[in-house]
Amino acid sequence: MATFSLVPYSIRLRKVGDTDQYLKLGKEFNGAKIDLVELLTEYLRVKIPSVAQFAQTLVSKQEKQNSNIDDKDEESGKNVFTVDAWNAENNSICGTFRSGDYGYSAPLLDIETGDIAHTKSRLEAELSPYYFLIEITPNSEVGIVLLQAFNNLGIKDIFFNNLYDFFRSKYTDYIIEMSPFIPKGLVKEYLSNRIIEIRLVKFGYPSELMDIPLDGMPESEMVEGTSEVIIKPPVRKEFPASFLSRVRGRIDDFLGDLGDSDSSIGDLLEVKNFKYDTAKIKVKHGSGDRTVDLIKTGRLKYSVELDGKVQIDSSTGFPEFESINKLAKDFLVEIAATVWGEQ
């Protein structure tokens, strides 16, 4: 059975070499005069072909080669990425991409008769639809992108890689970033489970703890290794309640209830002569374990499942646009409240 979900991402702009300051996304709010809504609509209109346009390009290419794709090994595993339809209204853009692979052959089985109904050639691609919704607030540094996933496969990489190249061709002094969006509430939810291990990690060798002289080691090699302090309770036992209460309180301070927190990761636990760069908290989660890196919470997987909620088109087996569009806009309201506040 096919499964469908929506995966949220943040989208931001910054100057090359500046990883701390991000630009507002409307041209009237940033000195670079970059308008992300205008750039995205141009990207969709100019750089992503329709199915018909892509097909014509492929046919023209084959005519120039004057040979069959079967004789071209370098053509194996190519991806088709097209835009089916899209609409921009105010600062919101939504629509459907279509994506699939060609360059390989496979038989297609009729499950009712058991017969081979058709053999897909290497020149054929199965173009599955992928819904998308983008919301930009011009006076904010963060925009929101929702991308549909199908059977846990998504289009983030092909969508963003093409967008990145397009953006850099126009603005060589600036960078566009797109990262998984992980609400702080989700991180807190993970960390509310039973904590079974705390790892404090320093990037580089701990010269302050070692009696081995490291003075002659090149500076570049000093930061190549890692050092860790690992704290665990006894086997099959819990951390002391007072210890856990203090750790959880400092995690909450670090994450902050709203916006950015003034607390640093180094405030989590005070370890003499060991200045760590990140803390990794391992918790029991269901029947297994999960580790949350408090610096890299983007490693968590976050999405909203659509199965049982979205209406499926009986003729295609994929979500009906109006149905998935409504669910996406409802989900957007939840995400937007954590980014821009209730308004």
N, C-alpha and C positions, 0 to 999 in steps of 0.2 A: 504494500500500500504506500502510495506517495505521501511524503510529509512536507509541509510548507511552514515557513517561519519568516519573521521579519527581524533583521539584525541592524541595530543602530550604530552609527559612527558619528564622530565629531569631525568637522572640517575647518581648518584654520590657515591663516597666512602669516608669514614672518619674513624678515629680511635675512639674506644669506649670512651665516655666521652668528646670528643673534637668536639664541634658543630660549631667551627669557621673555622677550617682548613680542606680542602678537598684534597684528593690525586689525582695526575695525573693518568690517566686511563691505561697507558701502563707500563709494568714492568720495562722498561729501564728508566722510569721517576719518579718512586716512590721507596722509601726505603723498602717497604713491599714486593716488587717483585710480585705484583698482576697485572695480565694482564686481563682486563675485557673482551676483545674479546675472549681470550682462555677460560675464565670461562663460558661465555655465550654459546659458542659452545659445551663445555662439558655438560653444563646443558641441552641443547637441545638434545644432543646425548645420554646422560646417564639417565637423570631423568624424561624426558617426553616421555611416550610410544607412539608408533603408535597406530592406531585404532585396528589393528590386535593383537598387544601385550597386549593392555588393555583388549580386549575381552577374550584373552586366560587366562589372570590373573583372570578375573572375573569368567570364567568357572571353573578354578581350585579351586577358593575359594568356589564356590557353591558345587563342588564335595566333598570338604572336609567337608563342613557343612552338606552335604547329606540331605538337606531340601530345600523347596521352599522359595524364598525371601518373599512371601506373609505372611509367618509365622514369619518374622523377622522385628519387628517394628523399630528397630534401623537402618535398612537399608533405611528407607524412605528419599527421598530428596537428594540422593547422586549425586555428580557431576562427569561427565566424562571430563577430560582435556587431549587431545592428540595433537600430532603434525602431520600434514598431509604430509607436505613437506617443506624443507627449504634449503637455499643455503647461504654459507658464502664466500664473496669475498673481499679481503683486510680487511678493517675495517667495512664492511657493512654486515648485516645479514638480510635476508628477507624470508618470507614463509607464511604458513597458519596453524593456530591452528584449532582444532575442539573441540567444547564444547557443552555439553547438560546435562540434568538431567534425572535420572531414579529413580525408587522407587514409581511411581504412575501410575495409569491406566487412560486412557481417550479414548473416541470414536473419530475416525477420519472421518470427513464428506466429501463426494464427492460433491463439490458445483455444479457440472453439473447435477447430477441425484438426489441429495437430500438424497441419501442413505448413511448409515454408511458403509464405504468401509473397515474399519479395526478398531479394538479396540486395542489400544496400551497397552501392558502389563507393569507391573511394572519392568520387566527385559529389557525393550526397552528404548533407549535414542535417541532423535533426535539430531544429531551432526551437528550443524551449523558451517560453515567456518568463521574464523576470521583472516584477513590478518594482518601481522606485519612487521615492518621495523625498524632496529636498526642501528644507525650510531655512531661509536666511533672514537674520535680523541685522540691518545695515549698521546700527550703532553698537553691535556686539562683536566680540572677538571670536565667537564660536557659532558655527552653523551646524545643522543636524541633517544627516543623510540616513534614510531608511532603505535598505536593500532586501529584497526577497531572496530567501534561500530555498532550494528545492532538493529534497533528500540530502540535506546537510551540505550541498554544493552551492556556492554563491558566485557572484560576479564582481566582488570587490576589487580583486587584483587587476583584472582586465579593464574595468571601468576607471580605476584610479591611475593605473600606469599610463593609459592613454591621455587622461586629463593632466597628469603631471607633466608629460612631455609637451602638451599643448600650452600649458601655463608657462613653462620655462622658455618656450620659444618666443613668448610675448614679453615676459618680465624676467630677464636674466639675473636681476639682483634680488629676487624674492623666491620664496619656497612656499608651495602649497602642501599641507599635511592632512591626512585623513586617518584617524585612529579609532579603534573600537571604543564605543562609549560605555563606560561602566559607572552606573550611579553609586555614590558613596553608600547609599542604603543597602545596595547589594553586597558590597564589601563587608559592611557591618553584619549583614545577615549570615554570610559565610563564617565570620569570626565569632558569631554567637554560639556556634557549635563547640563541642568539647575540644579545647586546645591540648594537643599531645606533644608538641615540640615547638621551641622557639630557637631560630638560628639567626645570629647577628653576624652580618657579613661585611668584611672590609675588602675593598678592591686594592690589592697589592699586599706586599709582605709586611707583617707587623714589627717594624724595627724597634718599636718601643717595648716589645715583649721578648725579643730574642737576644741572647748573649753572643750570637754569631755576628761578627762585624760585617756590615753590609755597605760600608762606605765606598768600596771600590766598584759596587754594582752599578751599571749604567742606569740612568733615571728611567729610560724606556722599559727596562726589564723589571724595575721595582714595582711597576703597576700591572704587570702581566698576570701575576698570580692572584689568589684570593686567600683570605684567612677567615676562619669562622669560630665563633663561640656558640656551642650547642647546649641548650638547657632542656632537660627532660625530667618528668616525674618518674618515680620508681615504676617498674613494670606492673601493669594492671592497676595503677593507682592514679589519682588526680593530683594536679598542682594544689598546694595549700590555698584555701579560699581567699585569705588576705592577699597572697601574692597575685592570684588571678584578678582580684578586684582592682588592684593597682595597675596591672598590665592593661586590662580592658579600659580603665579610665583614661590611660595615656594614649591608647589606640583611638579612642573617641576624640581626645584633644587633637591628635595628629590629623585625623580625617576631617574634623570640624563638622558642625551641624549644618552650616550654610556657608557657601563660598570657600575661600582659602583659609587655612588655619595658620596661626602664628607659631604653633608648636612644630618642632623639627623631629625627624625620625630618631635623632640622637637622644631625645628625651624619653624614649620608650623605657629603656633600662639603663641605669648608670653602671658602667663597667670600667673599673680603674685601669688606666694605661691602655685602653682599647677603644679607639674611635671608629665606629662602624659606619658603613654607608647605607645599608638597607637591612631590614628585618623581614625574615620569612617565617610566617606562622603556619604550622601544620595543624589541621583540625580533622576530626572525624566527620565525614559527610556521607550519609546513607550507609552503604555497606563498605565504603572505601575511605580513602583519605584525600584531602585537598590541601594544597599549599598556596597561600596568598602572599605574594611579594608586595609589601606596602609601598614600594617605589614603582613597581610595574604591575599595577592592578589591571592594566589592559590585557594581561594574559588570561584573565577570567573570560569565560564564554558567557555572553548575555544575549538573549533573543526572546521574542515572544512567539509561542507556538500558535499556529492558526488552525490546526486540525480540530474539527468539530465546531469551529466558529465560522470559517469562511465557506461561502457557497461555491461548489464545484460545478463547472460547466460539464454537463454529461457527455457532450460530444467531443471534448478535448481532454478531460481529466485534470484540467488546470483551473485555478481560481478564477471566478468571474471578476472582471475589473472593478465594477461598482462595489462589490462585496469586500474585496481586499483593500480598495481605496478607503472605504469607511473605517475598516479596522485599523488601517495605518494611521489615519488622521486621529483616531481615538488614542492610539499608542503615542503619537506625536505630542498630544496634549500632556501626557504623563512625563515624557522626556523633557519637553520644553519647560515645565514647571521647575525641574531640577536645574536647568541651565539659566533661564531668564526670569524665574519667579512666576507666581501665579498669573500675572498679567501677560 
